[in-house]
Amino acid sequence: MRPLGRTGVRVARVALGTMSFGGDSDEATAARMWRAARDAGVNLIDTADVYNEGRSEEMVGRLMKHERDELVIATKAYFPTGKGPNARGSSRFHLVRAVEASLRRLATDRIDLYYLHRFDDATAIDE
């Protein structure tokens, strides 16, 4: 285990990236990957709101159900999640809604690490 920056949180040196969950990896394959990672001591799980249109977060929510307190869940937002002009970017408007939607999909009351999937200064200024 290693410190996660200066947060006081300790995470495995390797994270489980779940970009394929709900896409190339069906539920059974994702479950096998999950179990292998957890058995190897991985406690940092990385996902995003746009991974397979939210299905990755949904699968992570089901998989972590009985071990949530042992995990550090990271997710991110930025890319479009709808057609409207405010359904993307780094504005407070979009990020509040993105967090709420991620919490529902993950079936949890907290996200441990939340970050922007992308950042560009022009967008930040415009928003």
C-alpha positions, 0 to 999 in steps of 0.5 A: 500500500502507498499513500494517495498523495497527502490525503492519509488514504492508502491504496494499492500500487495498482488500480482496477480500471473499469473502462471495459465494464459494460462494454467489452467485458460483460457482467461475468467477465467483469466479476472475474476481473474484479475478484482477481484484482481484489484477491491481489489486494487492489483497493482503488477502483477507477471508473467514469460517468461516460464509460459505456454510457454509465454501465461501468459505474452500474457494474462497479456498484453491484460488484462493490456492494458487500465491500464498499468500506474497504474500497477507494472509489474514483470516478470522473466527469467532463465529457457529454452525458446528454445533448443539452449545452450544460450536459458537459464540461467543468461547470458547477452546473454539470459537475453537480448533476454528474456527481448525483448521477454517478452516486445513483449508478454506483449505488453508494452515498460517497465518491472517494476521489472525483476528478475531471476527465479533461481540463482545458483553460478555454472551457474553464474560462467560458464556464 
